Amino acid sequence: MRYLDDINPEEFSEWFDTVIKEAEIYDYGRYPVKGMGVWMPYGFALRKNIIELIRKEHDSKGHEEILLPLLIPEDLLIKEEEHIRGFRDEVYWVTHGGLDELDVKLALRPTSETSISLMESYWLNSYKQLPKKFYQIVSIFRYETKATRAMIRLREVSTFKEAHTAHSTFEDADRQVREAIEIYSTIFDQLGIPYVISKRPDFDKFAGALYTIAFDTVMPDGKVLQVGTVHHLGQNFSKSLDVKVLQENGENDYVWQTSYGLSDRVIASTISIHGDKRGLILPYIIAPIKVVIIPIYFNDEEKKGVIEYSEEIRNELENCGIRTVIDTRTELTPGKKFYDWELRGVPIRLEIGKREISSKTVVIVTRDELKKKSIAREKICESVRKEGEEIDKRLRERAKKKMEEKISKVEKLELTMEYGERVRGIIEVPWCGSEDCALKIQERTGIRVLGSPIEKPEWIKGKTCPVCGRNAVTSLRLAKTY
Amino acid sequence: MRYLDDINPEEFSEWFDTVIKEAEIYDYGRYPVKGMGVWMPYGFALRKNIIELIRKEHDSKGHEEILLPLLIPEDLLIKEEEHIRGFRDEVYWVTHGGLDELDVKLALRPTSETSISLMESYWLNSYKQLPKKFYQIVSIFRYETKATRAMIRLREVSTFKEAHTAHSTFEDADRQVREAIEIYSTIFDQLGIPYVISKRPDFDKFAGALYTIAFDTVMPDGKVLQVGTVHHLGQNFSKSLDVKVLQENGENDYVWQTSYGLSDRVIASTISIHGDKRGLILPYIIAPIKVVIIPIYFNDEEKKGVIEYSEEIRNELENCGIRTVIDTRTELTPGKKFYDWELRGVPIRLEIGKREISSKTVVIVTRDELKKKSIAREKICESVRKEGEEIDKRLRERAKKKMEEKISKVEKLELTMEYGERVRGIIEVPWCGSEDCALKIQERTGIRVLGSPIEKPEWIKGKTCPVCGRNAVTSLRLAKTY
């Protein structure tokens, strides 16, 4: 199914680069360090609203925000063996302060499991303090050797929300993993980003974790983007950093931990998944400007009344807490203004002319459908809010439907070969559950294994693993990924 | 003049370290990199409220928030000669990514004049875009060789608000300096932080600026803390980074710039200036918890009613947007709870017992005065807000009065010798205006020159410069500083 103005999969990459530049979201490729860009005012405001939404969901579940130092000394970062093995090749090192060489090299944080565990060893004493849930929103750094990409594969990931939790038992950490999945689902649902949740194969879990659960979405070009991960860390870090508490049974024991992260990719996918050929379509809930008013007049006499009426409406909307802008530029035609604000994805446009004044109405146009409708002036706040909610609902449903169309169930590996030409998106195959077969499937198809659903799917009943022929116990998802 | 419970000047340093630790503001000295600490949940919430206050003042004057990369390549940082000369000894350098040595060394931003100017060279084309006001709130890094101090002298300054503006003319940049002074005055007034505003001597201005204006406050130990600076940058950076726009006269010319900054020191001074021997006294306007309710009961029967009534009041306050906590801990006596929340500086305490239920009242106690008063339950939100405003007014006035007492006017340099034993604070001497005499005053007294007031003071009329004997044209402020 294709919608009017849908982005062509082949053109997505160019579309993305153009739209983030022209809508003044993120200046990328001009700052003279590869993989690092600049959040421009409009993009910063969008990012801020998305961060606030993320904050709210974490705060409401008892997470406490903190701020840890950026620099992690080498001897701290290497405490957990698996962890440093996973990150060693992509850590930036500070070696000098002024003209002095430092005694201990300092890493730019690639993530903060080691430093939060160190602080927990001071802060936590008793099971009575548990569960304890911290988070911070910071920049992290990865010396990516692959091609970088604005907001998607960066060397400075400038929007990284990392949560770190501590628990008395394995089971409580497991429960926390489920809570994190719930929190992330709520966040993505509000942004209208569809997703599948997969348990990553062991060979692709977070360095230092017992297991990793990931949220993946499908971008308009059919490639899959990992947008969030949740890790059960077991006692790996608590043992390495000596985070012990007095347990209920009177003994001192190591805590159980989880961590989970979101990044700039949440913003990148919000932009990509809803956009169309005209530019951005921002969900009402996080749009920095919710309403733009375009005054329409044909002479100076009309102008005065139209501007006055527009200002009244703007003030009324602002008083209702609805961020509204009037485009009073005189050098542009209304048509040119429409084009401008459509590019920026403002969800609601109000057109106001002579006729609206006399009929006490305004013309309302939603960014996703671009249909005109007249609404009563006296109910302006209520109507705008209702339209906003409906836009978000439509965006969410449309995105979900599109993604479902891009998930194909396949029983024979040969069929995955069509992938890339015709299918795109995610392929699901029956799977026996062995890591060995998963690796073979990845090798034979050349397509990356995302992992298996967290609940056993119905459709694999009676199906067999395409590698070993044993009965399938679950399915395995495959995709070309970012 | 001394107030009950005032911190002794000699004990201030210890008081500060103890209170930020025990009130769980900022964990300092345990994280294994010197000069870098951790914002704990309560401290983070305080920091967030202060940041929001700072944001609001900048946004309301048309500043746009952005986010620039942390890393500045060496060849960019050294473009402006004076600037790099000022910062060369205190820049941290990233030299390696993974196991590779980088082609170009990357500095951890010590400040962002060079990178914003580079971006302005892309973003700004015409005088019609001017004035343009950007700001960001980020971590900056300085390899301090002096003794570090929590929140006051850090190697990671984790709360740095830096504003950067561009203008068509010298005069408009001058006007912007005045606007910045106004914005900072409003911020400090709201926080009840008293200040003097001084033009720094040329030998102490920001590296790369034409001139620097600074806000200084006096800490409880009598030492002066610089809490904000405003710089007129002239065309120094715009010429080095080639930031040209089409001017109104049709010619391309370099823009004029200003920059101004605030740091963690705003939080440190809010804590220090209002605190007393019992701990923090947070201004109501930025307190993370505005009200704590202590339920008081003597048996289980009383407990039920008291807790219910307390919850009703809490809900009512929360519905009014007033962040309120009930301390329901059973293992602590009310007295111990009082002590706990006084340490944390919660501005308003409500005590609720059997008597309050029957008389439909609550007992209200403000943190600064600790006097009990009974108020009607039905007007709870209104009364709390009013008390909050009055606390802030009292804190502001008390702090201002204390600071005024610590400014001494002196005509002969010999008298400054008493400083440190008796006087403490700021000394003002008449001054002829010559940099040479300022340097001599600094050398002879061994006390740092802060600079001169931005408006010529009345009292210097007929007075002479204590070095050269010429007529004074203004005064010069001296102090022991952090």
HADDOCK unambig.tbl for C-alpha pairs under 7 A between the chains (distance, minus, plus):
assign (segid A and resid 36 and name CA) (segid B and resid 69 and name CA) 6.17 0.50 0.50
assign (segid A and resid 37 and name CA) (segid B and resid 69 and name CA) 6.38 0.50 0.50
assign (segid A and resid 38 and name CA) (segid B and resid 67 and name CA) 5.75 0.50 0.50
assign (segid A and resid 38 and name CA) (segid B and resid 68 and name CA) 4.90 0.50 0.50
assign (segid A and resid 38 and name CA) (segid B and resid 69 and name CA) 6.41 0.50 0.50
assign (segid A and resid 39 and name CA) (segid B and resid 66 and name CA) 5.42 0.50 0.50
assign (segid A and resid 39 and name CA) (segid B and resid 67 and name CA) 4.95 0.50 0.50
assign (segid A and resid 39 and name CA) (segid B and resid 68 and name CA) 6.66 0.50 0.50
assign (segid A and resid 40 and name CA) (segid B and resid 66 and name CA) 5.25 0.50 0.50
assign (segid A and resid 41 and name CA) (segid B and resid 64 and name CA) 5.67 0.50 0.50
assign (segid A and resid 41 and name CA) (segid B and resid 65 and name CA) 5.60 0.50 0.50
assign (segid A and resid 41 and name CA) (segid B and resid 66 and name CA) 5.25 0.50 0.50
assign (segid A and resid 44 and name CA) (segid B and resid 65 and name CA) 6.69 0.50 0.50
assign (segid A and resid 44 and name CA) (segid B and resid 66 and name CA) 5.70 0.50 0.50
assign (segid A and resid 64 and name CA) (segid B and resid 41 and name CA) 5.67 0.50 0.50
assign (segid A and resid 65 and name CA) (segid B and resid 41 and name CA) 5.60 0.50 0.50
assign (segid A and resid 65 and name CA) (segid B and resid 44 and name CA) 6.69 0.50 0.50
assign (segid A and resid 66 and name CA) (segid B and resid 39 and name CA) 5.42 0.50 0.50
assign (segid A and resid 66 and name CA) (segid B and resid 40 and name CA) 5.25 0.50 0.50
assign (segid A and resid 66 and name CA) (segid B and resid 41 and name CA) 5.25 0.50 0.50
assign (segid A and resid 66 and name CA) (segid B and resid 44 and name CA) 5.69 0.50 0.50
assign (segid A and resid 67 and name CA) (segid B and resid 38 and name CA) 5.74 0.50 0.50
assign (segid A and resid 67 and name CA) (segid B and resid 39 and name CA) 4.95 0.50 0.50
assign (segid A and resid 68 and name CA) (segid B and resid 38 and name CA) 4.89 0.50 0.50
assign (segid A and resid 68 and name CA) (segid B and resid 39 and name CA) 6.66 0.50 0.50
assign (segid A and resid 69 and name CA) (segid B and resid 36 and name CA) 6.18 0.50 0.50
assign (segid A and resid 69 and name CA) (segid B and resid 37 and name CA) 6.38 0.50 0.50
assign (segid A and resid 69 and name CA) (segid B and resid 38 and name CA) 6.40 0.50 0.50
assign (segid A and resid 88 and name CA) (segid B and resid 98 and name CA) 6.07 0.50 0.50
assign (segid A and resid 89 and name CA) (segid B and resid 98 and name CA) 4.11 0.50 0.50
assign (segid A and resid 89 and name CA) (segid B and resid 99 and name CA) 6.19 0.50 0.50
assign (segid A and resid 90 and name CA) (segid B and resid 97 and name CA) 6.32 0.50 0.50
assign (segid A and resid 90 and name CA) (segid B and resid 98 and name CA) 4.60 0.50 0.50
assign (segid A and resid 91 and name CA) (segid B and resid 97 and name CA) 5.75 0.50 0.50
assign (segid A and resid 91 and name CA) (segid B and resid 98 and name CA) 4.86 0.50 0.50
assign (segid A and resid 92 and name CA) (segid B and resid 94 and name CA) 6.73 0.50 0.50
assign (segid A and resid 92 and name CA) (segid B and resid 96 and name CA) 5.69 0.50 0.50
assign (segid A and resid 92 and name CA) (segid B and resid 97 and name CA) 4.35 0.50 0.50
assign (segid A and resid 92 and name CA) (segid B and resid 98 and name CA) 5.99 0.50 0.50
assign (segid A and resid 93 and name CA) (segid B and resid 94 and name CA) 5.45 0.50 0.50
assign (segid A and resid 93 and name CA) (segid B and resid 95 and name CA) 6.34 0.50 0.50
assign (segid A and resid 93 and name CA) (segid B and resid 96 and name CA) 5.19 0.50 0.50
assign (segid A and resid 93 and name CA) (segid B and resid 97 and name CA) 6.35 0.50 0.50
assign (segid A and resid 94 and name CA) (segid B and resid 92 and name CA) 6.74 0.50 0.50
assign (segid A and resid 94 and name CA) (segid B and resid 93 and name CA) 5.45 0.50 0.50
assign (segid A and resid 94 and name CA) (segid B and resid 94 and name CA) 4.11 0.50 0.50
assign (segid A and resid 94 and name CA) (segid B and resid 95 and name CA) 6.22 0.50 0.50
assign (segid A and resid 95 and name CA) (segid B and resid 93 and name CA) 6.36 0.50 0.50
assign (segid A and resid 95 and name CA) (segid B and resid 94 and name CA) 6.23 0.50 0.50
assign (segid A and resid 95 and name CA) (segid B and resid 95 and name CA) 6.41 0.50 0.50
assign (segid A and resid 96 and name CA) (segid B and resid 92 and name CA) 5.69 0.50 0.50
assign (segid A and resid 96 and name CA) (segid B and resid 93 and name CA) 5.19 0.50 0.50
assign (segid A and resid 97 and name CA) (segid B and resid 90 and name CA) 6.33 0.50 0.50
assign (segid A and resid 97 and name CA) (segid B and resid 91 and name CA) 5.75 0.50 0.50
assign (segid A and resid 97 and name CA) (segid B and resid 92 and name CA) 4.33 0.50 0.50
assign (segid A and resid 97 and name CA) (segid B and resid 93 and name CA) 6.33 0.50 0.50
assign (segid A and resid 97 and name CA) (segid B and resid 143 and name CA) 5.51 0.50 0.50
assign (segid A and resid 98 and name CA) (segid B and resid 88 and name CA) 6.09 0.50 0.50
assign (segid A and resid 98 and name CA) (segid B and resid 89 and name CA) 4.11 0.50 0.50
assign (segid A and resid 98 and name CA) (segid B and resid 90 and name CA) 4.61 0.50 0.50
assign (segid A and resid 98 and name CA) (segid B and resid 91 and name CA) 4.87 0.50 0.50
assign (segid A and resid 98 and name CA) (segid B and resid 92 and name CA) 5.98 0.50 0.50
assign (segid A and resid 98 and name CA) (segid B and resid 143 and name CA) 6.49 0.50 0.50
assign (segid A and resid 99 and name CA) (segid B and resid 89 and name CA) 6.17 0.50 0.50
assign (segid A and resid 143 and name CA) (segid B and resid 97 and name CA) 5.51 0.50 0.50
assign (segid A and resid 143 and name CA) (segid B and resid 98 and name CA) 6.49 0.50 0.50
